[in-house]
C-alpha cells in the first residue's frame, strides 16, 4: 500500500513538473513539438503526430492514451485521476477543440473513437463509462453526463445520496447540435442527428433525427424505417 501511494505521488510530481515547464510554451517556440516528445514519459500511450497546444491541463496522465494524429487545442482540461482503473482514450485523428472539459472521476472509462470532433466548451463527465464512436461531431456547449444525483430520501441532503453511473453510448457517425445535453443511461444509435438544445433522456434508434427537451424522434434518415417517438 505504501509503495503504491509513493508511486502515485511520484507520478503526480513528474506530471506537474513536466506539464508546468512545457504546458505554457507557445506554438511559436516549438511548444507542440517539445510536448509531443517529452509528454511520452508520463502518458500511458501516445501515438505519432500528436499536436497539443499551450495551456492544456492534464491530470492522471498514466491513465490517458492517444492514437495517431490527435489534436488538442488551448484550454482543454483532461482529468483521469481518482481510481487505478480509470482510462481516458482518444483514437486516431480525434480533435478536441478549445476549453473542452473531460473528467473520469471514479473507476471510469471514457473512450472517444477515431476521427471524432469535439467542439469548444463541451463537458464530458463520468463516473459512468462513456463511449463515443467513430466520425462523430459534438457541437459546442454540449454536456455528456454519465451520472445523475439520487434524491429519493427527503431526510438526507441530495449531495450525500450518491449518484447513478449507468453509462452513455454514442454510436458511430452521430451529430449532436449546439447545446445538447445527454443524460446518464442513454444510447444514441448510429448515424443519428440530435437537434440543438435537445435533452436526451432516453435511447435514440439508429439513423434518427431527434429534437426537443425532452427529446423526441421526428424522422428517420433511412427510407421505409418508421421512427418511434
N, CA, C and O of each residue as an XYZ file, in Angstrom:
916
protein
N       0.828     -1.204      0.000
C       0.000      0.000      0.000
C       0.866      1.260      0.000
O       0.600      2.207     -0.740
N       1.921      1.259      0.853
C       2.814      2.419      0.920
C       3.557      2.612     -0.399
O       3.743      3.740     -0.858
N       3.984      1.491     -1.011
C       4.681      1.580     -2.290
C       3.772      2.148     -3.377
O       4.210      2.932     -4.220
N       2.493      1.742     -3.348
C       1.542      2.223     -4.338
C       1.290      3.721     -4.147
O       1.187      4.469     -5.119
N       1.191      4.155     -2.870
C       0.971      5.564     -2.581
C       2.177      6.393     -3.009
O       2.027      7.479     -3.569
N       3.382      5.869     -2.739
C       4.609      6.566     -3.139
C       4.683      6.678     -4.655
O       5.043      7.730     -5.183
N       4.342      5.588     -5.367
C       4.367      5.590     -6.824
C       3.393      6.609     -7.386
O       3.692      7.288     -8.368
N       2.219      6.716     -6.758
C       1.214      7.675     -7.201
C       1.698      9.112     -7.012
O       1.505      9.954     -7.889
N       2.325      9.391     -5.871
C       2.833     10.732     -5.604
C       3.964     11.085     -6.564
O       4.048     12.217     -7.038
N       4.837     10.113     -6.851
C       5.941     10.353     -7.775
C       5.412     10.612     -9.187
O       5.915     11.487     -9.893
N       4.398      9.849     -9.593
C       3.781     10.060    -10.897
C       3.192     11.461    -10.985
O       3.355     12.142    -11.997
N       2.506     11.895     -9.924
C       1.889     13.220     -9.926
C       2.950     14.321     -9.955
O       2.763     15.345    -10.613
N       4.068     14.114     -9.243
C       5.152     15.094     -9.266
C       5.729     15.227    -10.675
O       5.914     16.337    -11.173
N       6.010     14.090    -11.315
C       6.526     14.125    -12.685
C       5.556     14.845    -13.615
O       5.952     15.676    -14.433
N       4.291     14.511    -13.472
C       3.237     15.104    -14.294
C       3.208     16.619    -14.148
O       3.194     17.348    -15.139
N       3.200     17.086    -12.901
C       3.157     18.526    -12.643
C       4.418     19.225    -13.140
O       4.345     20.298    -13.741
N       5.566     18.618    -12.891
C       6.835     19.230    -13.289
C       6.913     19.385    -14.807
O       7.252     20.456    -15.311
N       6.598     18.318    -15.526
C       6.731     18.341    -16.980
C       5.682     19.249    -17.619
O       5.999     20.047    -18.501
N       4.427     19.123    -17.171
C       3.372     19.936    -17.789
C       3.486     21.402    -17.404
O       3.087     22.271    -18.179
N       4.024     21.697    -16.219
C       4.230     23.094    -15.838
C       5.348     23.731    -16.663
O       5.238     24.876    -17.101
N       6.414     22.975    -16.864
C       7.544     23.510    -17.631
C       7.210     23.709    -19.106
O       7.634     24.691    -19.716
N       6.458     22.786    -19.671
C       6.217     22.812    -21.113
C       4.808     23.234    -21.503
O       4.564     23.580    -22.659
N       3.872     23.209    -20.547
C       2.469     23.421    -20.877
C       2.159     24.788    -21.427
O       1.268     24.925    -22.265
N       2.875     25.815    -20.976
C       2.598     27.180    -21.412
C       3.469     27.630    -22.581
O       3.333     28.757    -23.058
N       4.347     26.770    -23.037
C       5.238     27.156    -24.134
C       4.436     27.307    -25.417
O       3.809     26.343    -25.857
N       4.436     28.496    -26.037
C       3.580     28.734    -27.202
C       4.076     28.032    -28.456
O       5.204     27.545    -28.527
N       3.185     28.000    -29.442
C       3.483     27.333    -30.702
C       4.723     27.918    -31.374
O       5.522     27.188    -31.960
N       4.878     29.233    -31.286
C       5.976     29.909    -31.978
C       7.348     29.463    -31.452
O       8.353     29.584    -32.153
N       7.384     28.950    -30.219
C       8.643     28.479    -29.639
C       8.754     26.962    -29.682
O       9.412     26.361    -28.832
N       8.113     26.342    -30.671
C       8.169     24.893    -30.869
C       7.519     24.122    -29.727
O       7.860     22.964    -29.485
N       6.575     24.766    -29.017
C       5.909     24.111    -27.895
C       5.284     22.771    -28.238
O       5.535     21.799    -27.526
N       4.469     22.665    -29.308
C       3.839     21.387    -29.636
C       4.840     20.257    -29.889
O       4.602     19.117    -29.490
N       5.953     20.569    -30.548
C       6.943     19.515    -30.834
C       7.613     19.025    -29.554
O       7.832     17.827    -29.380
N       7.939     19.967    -28.653
C       8.556     19.560    -27.393
C       7.587     18.762    -26.525
O       7.970     17.770    -25.906
N       6.322     19.203    -26.484
C       5.337     18.459    -25.708
C       5.146     17.053    -26.284
O       5.044     16.080    -25.537
N       5.099     16.956    -27.597
C       4.966     15.658    -28.249
C       6.098     14.725    -27.845
O       5.884     13.529    -27.652
N       7.284     15.264    -27.721
C       8.461     14.465    -27.388
C       8.515     14.094    -25.908
O       8.710     12.928    -25.568
N       8.343     15.080    -25.028
C       8.585     14.864    -23.590
C       7.382     14.227    -22.887
O       7.567     13.430    -21.967
N       6.161     14.559    -23.299
C       4.971     14.024    -22.627
C       4.891     12.496    -22.703
O       4.180     11.876    -21.912
N       5.604     11.894    -23.635
C       5.596     10.435    -23.756
C       6.110      9.742    -22.498
O       5.815      8.572    -22.256
N       6.879     10.477    -21.707
C       7.421      9.892    -20.472
C       6.353      9.692    -19.397
O       6.530      8.875    -18.494
N       5.252     10.430    -19.488
C       4.271     10.388    -18.402
C       2.897      9.853    -18.834
O       2.092      9.484    -17.980
N       2.617      9.806    -20.142
C       1.322      9.318    -20.605
C       1.322      7.796    -20.726
O       2.362      7.169    -20.925
N       0.124      7.222    -20.598
C       0.001      5.785    -20.775
C       0.429      5.349    -22.158
O       1.122      4.344    -22.319
N       0.008      6.116    -23.165
C       0.427      5.848    -24.540
C       0.191      7.090    -25.367
O      -0.823      7.770    -25.206
N       1.134      7.391    -26.262
C       0.993      8.474    -27.234
C       1.432      7.964    -28.594
O       2.544      7.459    -28.751
N       0.538      8.101    -29.588
C       0.896      7.707    -30.933
C       1.775      8.755    -31.598
O       2.390      9.579    -30.921
N       1.831      8.720    -32.916
C       2.673      9.663    -33.661
C       1.865     10.884    -34.078
O       0.635     10.849    -34.128
N       2.583     11.965    -34.376
C       1.997     13.203    -34.898
C       0.916     13.774    -33.969
O      -0.145     14.191    -34.432
N       1.186     13.789    -32.668
C       0.275     14.390    -31.694
C       0.521     15.900    -31.653
O       1.670     16.342    -31.628
N      -0.560     16.692    -31.645
C      -0.445     18.141    -31.563
C      -1.186     18.617    -30.315
O      -2.404     18.467    -30.216
N      -0.447     19.191    -29.365
C      -1.040     19.709    -28.126
C      -0.660     21.187    -28.013
O       0.519     21.526    -27.916
N      -1.665     22.060    -28.027
C      -1.400     23.487    -27.888
C      -1.036     23.825    -26.439
O      -1.051     22.964    -25.560
N      -0.714     25.088    -26.219
C      -0.364     25.544    -24.872
C      -1.623     25.663    -23.999
O      -2.749     25.671    -24.497
N      -1.396     25.754    -22.686
C      -2.455     25.932    -21.690
C      -3.440     24.770    -21.648
O      -4.623     24.977    -21.376
N      -2.977     23.569    -21.910
C      -3.790     22.366    -21.749
C      -3.429     21.715    -20.419
O      -2.251     21.525    -20.116
N      -4.446     21.374    -19.622
C      -4.223     20.793    -18.297
C      -4.506     19.290    -18.328
O      -5.578     18.854    -18.749
N      -3.526     18.512    -17.874
C      -3.678     17.060    -17.785
C      -3.507     16.616    -16.340
O      -2.640     17.119    -15.626
N      -4.345     15.663    -15.911
C      -4.199     15.018    -14.606
C      -4.427     13.524    -14.779
O      -5.311     13.100    -15.523
N      -3.617     12.733    -14.083
C      -3.714     11.287    -14.241
C      -3.223     10.826    -15.596
O      -3.854      9.986    -16.238
N      -2.098     11.374    -16.035
C      -1.621     11.123    -17.397
C      -1.285      9.657    -17.661
O      -1.349      9.212    -18.807
N      -0.927      8.895    -16.617
C      -0.617      7.484    -16.830
C      -1.847      6.691    -17.264
O      -1.716      5.572    -17.761
N      -3.046      7.262    -17.081
C      -4.291      6.595    -17.491
C      -4.846      7.174    -18.791
O      -5.953      6.825    -19.202
N      -4.080      8.062    -19.443
C      -4.533      8.682    -20.689
C      -3.757      8.083    -21.857
O      -2.527      8.039    -21.841
N      -4.486      7.623    -22.868
C      -3.884      7.048    -24.058
C      -4.403      7.760    -25.302
O      -5.570      8.145    -25.367
N      -3.523      7.931    -26.290
C      -3.893      8.600    -27.533
C      -3.362      7.803    -28.714
O      -2.276      7.225    -28.654
N      -4.153      7.780    -29.800
C      -3.691      7.190    -31.038
C      -2.847      8.176    -31.825
O      -2.190      9.039    -31.244
N      -2.863      8.052    -33.136
C      -2.063      8.907    -34.006
C      -2.848     10.147    -34.443
O      -4.077     10.124    -34.522
N      -2.124     11.216    -34.722
C      -2.701     12.445    -35.304
C      -3.835     13.019    -34.472
O      -4.856     13.442    -35.013
N      -3.658     13.033    -33.161
C      -4.629     13.631    -32.244
C      -4.314     15.113    -32.083
O      -3.151     15.494    -31.955
N      -5.354     15.951    -32.090
C      -5.203     17.395    -31.921
C      -5.939     17.821    -30.654
O      -7.127     17.542    -30.489
N      -5.216     18.505    -29.759
C      -5.802     19.021    -28.522
C      -5.450     20.503    -28.443
O      -4.278     20.879    -28.414
N      -6.490     21.337    -28.408
C      -6.283     22.778    -28.520
C      -6.323     23.473    -27.146
O      -6.641     22.861    -26.126
N      -5.998     24.728    -27.161
C      -5.787     25.550    -25.960
C      -6.965     25.478    -24.982
O      -8.130     25.496    -25.378
N      -6.620     25.397    -23.686
C      -7.618     25.489    -22.634
C      -8.329     24.193    -22.305
O      -9.205     24.183    -21.440
N      -7.985     23.104    -22.963
C      -8.609     21.813    -22.669
C      -8.164     21.315    -21.300
O      -7.018     21.519    -20.898
N      -9.079     20.659    -20.587
C      -8.766     20.008    -19.317
C      -9.148     18.537    -19.411
O     -10.295     18.207    -19.714
N      -8.175     17.646    -19.149
C      -8.424     16.205    -19.182
C      -7.973     15.605    -17.862
O      -6.792     15.659    -17.520
N      -8.915     15.034    -17.121
C      -8.647     14.527    -15.769
C      -8.996     13.050    -15.692
O     -10.169     12.680    -15.737
N      -7.976     12.205    -15.575
C      -8.183     10.764    -15.425
C      -7.823     10.290    -14.017
O      -7.674      9.090    -13.787
N      -7.683     11.216    -13.083
C      -7.370     10.862    -11.698
C      -8.570     10.201    -11.019
O      -9.693     10.239    -11.524
N      -8.299      9.591     -9.856
C      -9.391      9.154     -8.999
C      -9.440      7.673     -8.738
O      -9.935      7.263     -7.688
N      -8.948      6.844     -9.647
C      -9.006      5.399     -9.438
C      -7.999      4.733    -10.361
O      -7.774      5.194    -11.480
N      -7.390      3.644     -9.888
C      -6.361      2.979    -10.685
C      -6.937      2.334    -11.949
O      -6.189      2.036    -12.880
N      -8.258      2.113    -11.995
C      -8.879      1.522    -13.174
C      -9.368      2.561    -14.180
O      -9.936      2.193    -15.208
N      -9.165      3.828    -13.911
C      -9.585      4.862    -14.854
C      -8.836      4.728    -16.180
O      -7.674      4.325    -16.223
N      -9.541      5.080    -17.264
C      -8.890      5.118    -18.574
C      -9.570      6.177    -19.420
O     -10.797      6.252    -19.484
N      -8.750      6.998    -20.071
C      -9.247      8.017    -20.985
C      -8.516      7.813    -22.309
O      -7.298      7.971    -22.390
N      -9.278      7.460    -23.344
C      -8.664      7.086    -24.616
C      -9.162      7.981    -25.737
O     -10.365      8.204    -25.874
N      -8.226      8.499    -26.547
C      -8.540      9.271    -27.752
C      -8.007      8.514    -28.954
O      -6.809      8.240    -29.037
N      -8.894      8.170    -29.894
C      -8.493      7.398    -31.057
C      -7.771      8.212    -32.114
O      -7.559      9.413    -31.950
N      -7.399      7.558    -33.187
C      -6.673      8.210    -34.281
C      -7.496      9.358    -34.871
O      -8.685      9.203    -35.148
N      -6.854     10.497    -35.056
C      -7.494     11.616    -35.723
C      -8.536     12.356    -34.905
O      -9.274     13.175    -35.453
N      -8.616     12.092    -33.609
C      -9.560     12.827    -32.753
C      -9.089     14.268    -32.600
O      -7.895     14.524    -32.449
N     -10.033     15.209    -32.640
C      -9.724     16.624    -32.414
C     -10.561     17.135    -31.249
O     -11.788     17.032    -31.260
N      -9.882     17.690    -30.243
C     -10.533     18.247    -29.060
C     -10.314     19.755    -29.098
O      -9.194     20.226    -28.899
N     -11.376     20.512    -29.353
C     -11.261     21.955    -29.510
C     -11.112     22.674    -28.157
O     -11.063     22.034    -27.106
N     -11.044     23.989    -28.203
C     -10.700     24.806    -27.040
C     -11.696     24.665    -25.886
O     -12.910     24.601    -26.081
N     -11.136     24.621    -24.694
C     -11.879     24.686    -23.431
C     -12.870     23.531    -23.245
O     -13.897     23.692    -22.586
N     -12.568     22.398    -23.813
C     -13.321     21.171    -23.522
C     -12.858     20.629    -22.173
O     -11.669     20.674    -21.854
N     -13.805     20.113    -21.380
C     -13.513     19.565    -20.053
C     -13.938     18.098    -20.033
O     -15.116     17.783    -20.201
N     -12.962     17.201    -19.824
C     -13.237     15.765    -19.787
C     -12.765     15.221    -18.448
O     -11.586     15.348    -18.117
N     -13.665     14.615    -17.666
C     -13.310     14.121    -16.341
C     -13.821     12.714    -16.084
O     -15.013     12.443    -16.227
N     -12.919     11.819    -15.704
C     -13.299     10.430    -15.449
C     -13.992     10.246    -14.093
O     -14.949      9.480    -13.984
N     -13.514     10.940    -13.071
C     -13.943     10.730    -11.685
C     -13.505      9.354    -11.200
O     -12.301      9.101    -11.154
N     -14.424      8.439    -10.832
C     -14.050      7.242    -10.087
C     -14.316      5.966    -10.878
O     -15.458      5.691    -11.247
N     -13.251      5.174    -11.143
C     -13.379      3.866    -11.790
C     -14.128      3.990    -13.115
O     -15.156      3.341    -13.310
N     -13.621      4.816    -14.020
C     -14.349      5.212    -15.218
C     -13.493      5.036    -16.471
O     -12.285      5.272    -16.456
N     -14.150      4.614    -17.558
C     -13.509      4.583    -18.868
C     -14.243      5.551    -19.796
O     -15.447      5.419    -20.014
N     -13.515      6.516    -20.336
C     -14.052      7.416    -21.359
C     -13.287      7.129    -22.647
O     -12.067      7.281    -22.707
N     -14.023      6.713    -23.673
C     -13.408      6.244    -24.917
C     -13.975      7.060    -26.078
O     -15.175      7.002    -26.348
N     -13.130      7.813    -26.760
C     -13.530      8.614    -27.914
C     -12.829      8.040    -29.137
O     -11.604      8.095    -29.239
N     -13.605      7.492    -30.060
C     -13.040      6.694    -31.152
C     -12.571      7.572    -32.315
O     -12.682      8.798    -32.275
N     -12.053      6.921    -33.335
C     -11.306      7.561    -34.421
C     -12.089      8.676    -35.129
O     -13.282      8.550    -35.403
N     -11.374      9.766    -35.411
C     -11.832     10.874    -36.250
C     -13.113     11.536    -35.743
O     -13.912     12.046    -36.528
N     -13.294     11.523    -34.442
C     -14.401     12.261    -33.838
C     -13.937     13.667    -33.483
O     -12.796     13.875    -33.070
N     -14.850     14.637    -33.653
C     -14.549     16.049    -33.404
C     -15.380     16.536    -32.222
O     -16.602     16.390    -32.207
N     -14.709     17.112    -31.239
C     -15.355     17.688    -30.057
C     -15.155     19.200    -30.117
O     -14.020     19.672    -30.046
N     -16.235     19.963    -30.245
C     -16.176     21.416    -30.415
C     -15.912     22.126    -29.084
O     -15.931     21.485    -28.033
N     -15.666     23.441    -29.116
C     -15.316     24.170    -27.886
C     -16.390     24.103    -26.797
O     -17.587     24.024    -27.073
N     -15.913     24.139    -25.554
C     -16.752     24.261    -24.357
C     -17.690     23.072    -24.143
O     -18.750     23.225    -23.536
N     -17.317     21.911    -24.626
C     -18.067     20.686    -24.339
C     -17.603     20.124    -23.003
O     -16.421     20.205    -22.669
N     -18.537     19.548    -22.232
C     -18.200     18.879    -20.973
C     -18.587     17.407    -21.080
O     -19.721     17.073    -21.425
N     -17.620     16.528    -20.778
C     -17.834     15.077    -20.795
C     -17.407     14.555    -19.424
O     -16.239     14.672    -19.053
N     -18.355     13.974    -18.662
C     -18.050     13.637    -17.269
C     -18.610     12.282    -16.862
O     -19.756     11.956    -17.172
N     -17.777     11.477    -16.150
C     -18.209     10.240    -15.523
C     -18.934     10.541    -14.220
O     -19.390     11.669    -14.032
N     -19.061      9.564    -13.298
C     -18.257      8.353    -13.215
C     -18.749      7.165    -14.037
O     -18.054      6.150    -14.085
N     -19.911      7.239    -14.686
C     -20.295      6.153    -15.575
C     -19.406      6.128    -16.804
O     -18.883      7.165    -17.211
N     -19.225      4.943    -17.406
C     -18.408      4.837    -18.611
C     -19.074      5.582    -19.773
O     -20.301      5.632    -19.870
N     -18.252      6.153    -20.643
C     -18.755      6.884    -21.807
C     -18.007      6.396    -23.041
O     -16.776      6.389    -23.078
N     -18.774      5.989    -24.052
C     -18.187      5.548    -25.326
C     -18.760      6.400    -26.438
O     -19.965      6.379    -26.686
N     -17.894      7.155    -27.114
C     -18.273      7.957    -28.276
C     -17.609      7.319    -29.488
O     -16.395      7.118    -29.506
N     -18.416      7.001    -30.507
C     -17.927      6.227    -31.635
C     -17.091      7.009    -32.626
O     -16.648      8.123    -32.351
N     -16.885      6.407    -33.781
C     -16.068      6.991    -34.851
C     -16.862      8.034    -35.638
O     -18.082      7.939    -35.774
N     -16.138      9.026    -36.149
C     -16.683     10.028    -37.086
C     -17.844     10.823    -36.500
O     -18.694     11.308    -37.247
N     -17.895     10.963    -35.189
C     -18.953     11.758    -34.566
C     -18.566     13.240    -34.565
O     -17.388     13.591    -34.624
N     -19.592     14.099    -34.498
C     -19.398     15.544    -34.374
C     -20.227     16.025    -33.189
O     -21.454     15.930    -33.191
N     -19.536     16.542    -32.180
C     -20.189     17.016    -30.965
C     -20.037     18.536    -30.936
O     -18.930     19.046    -30.762
N     -21.142     19.258    -31.105
C     -21.088     20.719    -31.228
C     -20.844     21.390    -29.887
O     -20.946     20.764    -28.832
N     -20.522     22.664    -29.945
C     -20.102     23.415    -28.760
C     -21.191     23.485    -27.691
O     -22.386     23.453    -27.984
N     -20.735     23.582    -26.443
C     -21.585     23.724    -25.258
C     -22.486     22.514    -25.012
O     -23.482     22.615    -24.296
N     -22.142     21.390    -25.595
C     -22.851     20.142    -25.300
C     -22.349     19.573    -23.973
O     -21.175     19.717    -23.632
N     -23.248     18.925    -23.226
C     -22.886     18.262    -21.974
C     -23.241     16.786    -22.038
O     -24.382     16.428    -22.332
N     -22.262     15.926    -21.762
C     -22.463     14.474    -21.769
C     -22.144     13.988    -20.366
O     -20.977     13.902    -19.985
N     -23.188     13.668    -19.586
C     -23.041     13.446    -18.153
C     -23.475     12.032    -17.774
O     -24.669     11.741    -17.700
N     -22.503     11.161    -17.535
C     -22.801      9.782    -17.162
C     -22.958      9.658    -15.647
O     -22.293      8.851    -14.998
N     -23.848     10.474    -15.108
C     -24.178     10.420    -13.684
C     -25.437     11.244    -13.468
O     -25.763     12.130    -14.258
N     -26.133     10.937    -12.389
C     -27.294     11.742    -12.006
C     -27.454     11.622    -10.496
O     -27.322     10.527     -9.950
N     -27.734     12.718     -9.819
C     -27.868     12.686     -8.369
C     -29.144     11.954     -7.946
O     -30.221     12.175     -8.500
N     -28.996     11.089     -6.962
C     -30.162     10.448     -6.352
C     -30.808     11.430     -5.378
O     -30.117     12.224     -4.739
N     -32.142     11.373     -5.266
C     -32.826     12.364     -4.415
C     -34.085     11.814     -3.757
O     -34.936     12.589     -3.321
N     -34.222     10.479     -3.677
C     -35.456      9.873     -3.147
C     -35.662     10.143     -1.659
O     -36.800     10.262     -1.205
N     -34.571     10.241     -0.896
C     -34.646     10.406      0.559
C     -34.727     11.891      0.906
O     -33.748     12.623      0.758
N     -35.896     12.332      1.368
C     -36.076     13.751      1.694
C     -35.456     14.136      3.027
O     -35.404     15.320      3.360
N     -34.981     13.155      3.802
C     -34.383     13.451      5.108
C     -32.870     13.637      5.016
O     -32.231     14.005      6.002
N     -32.295     13.387      3.846
C     -30.848     13.491      3.650
C     -30.559     14.471      2.528
O     -31.194     14.399      1.476
N     -29.608     15.393      2.725
C     -29.257     16.312      1.634
C     -28.918     15.551      0.346
O     -28.259     14.512      0.388
N     -29.365     16.069     -0.776
C     -29.167     15.389     -2.055
C     -27.687     15.105     -2.312
O     -27.346     14.058     -2.863
N     -26.823     16.010     -1.925
C     -25.390     15.831     -2.202
C     -24.798     14.606     -1.524
O     -23.733     14.139     -1.927
N     -25.473     14.068     -0.489
C     -24.974     12.896      0.229
C     -25.669     11.602     -0.178
O     -25.384     10.554      0.402
N     -26.558     11.643     -1.141
C     -27.316     10.445     -1.511
C     -26.678      9.643     -2.648
O     -27.209      8.611     -3.058
N     -25.561     10.111     -3.144
C     -24.871      9.368     -4.195
C     -25.390      9.684     -5.580
O     -26.300     10.494     -5.755
N     -24.792      9.027     -6.564
C     -25.145      9.273     -7.963
C     -25.333      7.948     -8.697
O     -24.826      6.910     -8.273
N     -26.071      8.004     -9.807
C     -26.145      6.864    -10.708
C     -24.903      6.844    -11.585
O     -24.209      7.853    -11.714
N     -24.624      5.690    -12.186
C     -23.495      5.575    -13.117
C     -23.797      4.481    -14.134
O     -23.088      3.478    -14.225
N     -24.873      4.700    -14.899
C     -25.315      3.708    -15.874
C     -24.456      3.716    -17.135
O     -24.321      2.690    -17.802
N     -23.880      4.858    -17.461
C     -23.042      4.969    -18.650
C     -23.795      5.515    -19.849
O     -25.026      5.518    -19.885
N     -23.023      5.981    -20.836
C     -23.569      6.579    -22.055
C     -22.833      5.993    -23.257
O     -21.612      5.835    -23.237
N     -23.599      5.673    -24.312
C     -23.005      5.229    -25.576
C     -23.529      6.127    -26.695
O     -24.739      6.269    -26.871
N     -22.616      6.725    -27.442
C     -22.954      7.468    -28.662
C     -22.280      6.714    -29.805
O     -21.055      6.711    -29.920
N     -23.082      6.081    -30.638
C     -22.526      5.208    -31.661
C     -21.931      6.008    -32.824
O     -22.015      7.236    -32.839
N     -21.338      5.323    -33.785
C     -20.602      5.948    -34.886
C     -21.458      6.942    -35.672
O     -22.672      6.781    -35.790
N     -20.798      7.972    -36.207
C     -21.373      8.879    -37.194
C     -22.588      9.641    -36.679
O     -23.543      9.865    -37.423
N     -22.556     10.040    -35.406
C     -23.636     10.860    -34.858
C     -23.239     12.340    -34.871
O     -22.064     12.687    -34.756
N     -24.243     13.190    -35.013
C     -24.047     14.636    -34.962
C     -24.945     15.198    -33.873
O     -26.171     15.125    -33.962
N     -24.320     15.761    -32.843
C     -25.046     16.421    -31.761
C     -24.906     17.922    -31.945
O     -23.790     18.441    -31.979
N     -26.038     18.633    -32.066
C     -26.026     20.064    -32.301
C     -25.633     20.864    -31.075
O     -25.368     20.310    -30.008
N     -25.600     22.167    -31.244
C     -25.166     23.083    -30.194
C     -26.021     22.938    -28.927
O     -27.251     22.934    -28.990
N     -25.352     22.821    -27.790
C     -26.037     22.858    -26.510
C     -26.880     21.639    -26.183
O     -27.804     21.740    -25.375
N     -26.595     20.495    -26.780
C     -27.310     19.259    -26.440
C     -26.859     18.769    -25.067
O     -25.687     18.896    -24.712
N     -27.801     18.204    -24.290
C     -27.485     17.561    -23.017
C     -27.823     16.076    -23.125
O     -28.955     15.716    -23.450
N     -26.841     15.215    -22.851
C     -27.047     13.765    -22.881
C     -26.955     13.249    -21.453
O     -25.938     13.438    -20.785
N     -28.018     12.596    -20.981
C     -28.109     12.167    -19.589
C     -27.711     10.705    -19.408
O     -27.640      9.944    -20.373
N     -27.460     10.336    -18.185
C     -26.961      9.009    -17.830
C     -27.913      7.903    -18.290
O     -29.134      8.040    -18.210
N     -27.325      6.802    -18.774
C     -28.102      5.633    -19.150
C     -28.577      5.610    -20.584
O     -29.327      4.711    -20.965
N     -28.160      6.583    -21.399
C     -28.679      6.756    -22.759
C     -27.738      6.131    -23.789
O     -26.516      6.182    -23.655
N     -28.351      5.536    -24.830
C     -27.616      5.138    -26.033
C     -28.191      5.887    -27.218
O     -29.400      5.857    -27.449
N     -27.323      6.565    -27.981
C     -27.729      7.248    -29.212
C     -27.245      6.395    -30.374
O     -26.044      6.188    -30.548
N     -28.202      5.896    -31.178
C     -27.877      4.947    -32.230
C     -27.076      5.533    -33.366
O     -27.050      6.746    -33.574
N     -26.429      4.662    -34.089
C     -25.540      5.032    -35.195
C     -26.229      5.962    -36.196
O     -27.389      5.760    -36.555
N     -25.496      6.980    -36.637
C     -25.963      7.855    -37.691
C     -27.054      8.824    -37.299
O     -27.696      9.412    -38.170
N     -27.282      9.008    -36.000
C     -28.366      9.887    -35.552
C     -27.943     11.347    -35.515
O     -26.766     11.671    -35.364
N     -28.944     12.226    -35.658
C     -28.750     13.667    -35.571
C     -29.624     14.181    -34.434
O     -30.831     13.943    -34.412
N     -29.004     14.890    -33.487
C     -29.724     15.438    -32.336
C     -29.726     16.960    -32.471
O     -28.669     17.587    -32.533
N     -30.936     17.551    -32.515
C     -31.063     18.987    -32.742
C     -30.531     19.827    -31.600
O     -30.461     19.370    -30.459
N     -30.160     21.050    -31.911
C     -29.591     21.979    -30.930
C     -30.522     22.155    -29.738
O     -31.738     22.274    -29.894
N     -29.940     22.170    -28.558
C     -30.686     22.421    -27.335
C     -31.480     21.243    -26.811
O     -32.194     21.386    -25.819
N     -31.383     20.097    -27.436
C     -32.165     18.934    -27.004
C     -31.625     18.347    -25.706
O     -30.436     18.456    -25.405
N     -32.526     17.717    -24.939
C     -32.154     16.985    -23.731
C     -32.447     15.509    -23.986
O     -33.607     15.100    -24.049
N     -31.395     14.720    -24.132
C     -31.541     13.307    -24.479
C     -31.632     12.494    -23.195
O     -30.626     12.245    -22.532
N     -32.846     12.086    -22.853
C     -33.095     11.357    -21.608
C     -33.572      9.935    -21.869
O     -33.997      9.245    -20.942
N     -33.507      9.482    -23.139
C     -33.901      8.111    -23.479
C     -33.122      7.672    -24.710
O     -32.522      8.495    -25.401
N     -33.133      6.375    -24.977
C     -32.398      5.836    -26.113
C     -32.964      6.356    -27.434
O     -34.169      6.559    -27.580
N     -32.058      6.565    -28.389
C     -32.426      7.037    -29.717
C     -32.075      5.944    -30.727
O     -30.924      5.509    -30.776
N     -33.051      5.486    -31.543
C     -32.756      4.437    -32.527
C     -31.753      4.915    -33.581
O     -31.618      6.118    -33.805
N     -31.055      3.987    -34.223
C     -30.100      4.370    -35.269
C     -30.750      5.190    -36.373
O     -31.916      4.985    -36.710
N     -29.990      6.114    -36.929
C     -30.364      6.944    -38.074
C     -31.620      7.787    -37.816
O     -32.413      8.041    -38.723
N     -31.778      8.207    -36.568
C     -32.912      9.061    -36.210
C     -32.530     10.536    -36.281
O     -31.363     10.902    -36.144
N     -33.541     11.368    -36.498
C     -33.423     12.803    -36.280
C     -34.318     13.112    -35.086
O     -35.523     12.861    -35.121
N     -33.723     13.657    -34.034
C     -34.445     13.857    -32.778
C     -34.220     15.274    -32.269
O     -33.124     15.821    -32.390
N     -35.269     15.865    -31.698
C     -35.195     17.233    -31.191
C     -36.016     17.346    -29.913
O     -36.837     16.481    -29.607
N     -35.780     18.427    -29.173
C     -36.659     18.779    -28.071
C     -36.100     18.494    -26.695
O     -35.093     17.806    -26.529
N     -36.805     19.060    -25.699
C     -36.433     18.884    -24.298
C     -37.706     18.569    -23.491
O     -38.439     19.489    -23.127
N     -37.977     17.291    -23.208
C     -37.157     16.119    -23.523
C     -37.199     15.758    -25.009
O     -38.096     16.176    -25.742
N     -36.227     14.988    -25.426
C     -36.052     14.687    -26.838
C     -37.166     13.779    -27.361
O     -37.716     12.958    -26.627
N     -37.484     13.947    -28.647
C     -38.394     13.028    -29.327
C     -37.904     12.844    -30.756
O     -37.358     13.763    -31.367
N     -38.107     11.653    -31.270
C     -37.701     11.342    -32.636
C     -38.755     11.855    -33.593
O     -39.931     11.516    -33.462
N     -38.346     12.676    -34.563
C     -39.303     13.254    -35.507
C     -39.190     12.666    -36.916
O     -40.083     12.845    -37.743
N     -38.088     11.966    -37.178
C     -37.873     11.476    -38.531
C     -36.756     10.444    -38.526
O     -35.905     10.425    -37.637
N     -36.780      9.585    -39.544
C     -35.667      8.669    -39.753
C     -34.883      9.092    -40.983
O     -35.459      9.591    -41.950
N     -33.587      8.895    -40.950
C     -32.744      9.182    -42.115
C     -32.778      8.060    -43.146
O     -32.232      8.201    -44.241
N     -33.416      6.952    -42.797
C     -33.462      5.778    -43.684
C     -34.879      5.603    -44.216
O     -35.826      5.576    -43.431
N     -35.044      5.484    -45.520
C     -36.361      5.301    -46.114
C     -36.979      3.988    -45.655
O     -36.287      2.984    -45.479
N     -38.289      4.015    -45.466
C     -39.075      2.853    -45.075
C     -38.805      2.380    -43.662
O     -39.273      1.315    -43.260
N     -38.046      3.173    -42.898
C     -37.836      2.850    -41.484
C     -38.710      3.785    -40.651
O     -38.549      5.005    -40.696
N     -39.626      3.204    -39.899
C     -40.545      4.002    -39.102
C     -39.882      4.396    -37.799
O     -39.416      3.526    -37.062
N     -39.826      5.693    -37.493
C     -39.227      6.178    -36.243
C     -40.318      6.262    -35.198
O     -41.424      6.719    -35.484
N     -40.011      5.820    -33.981
C     -40.974      5.879    -32.885
C     -40.572      6.974    -31.927
O     -39.392      7.110    -31.606
N     -41.539      7.767    -31.459
C     -41.240      8.893    -30.575
C     -41.164      8.415    -29.151
O     -40.920      9.211    -28.244
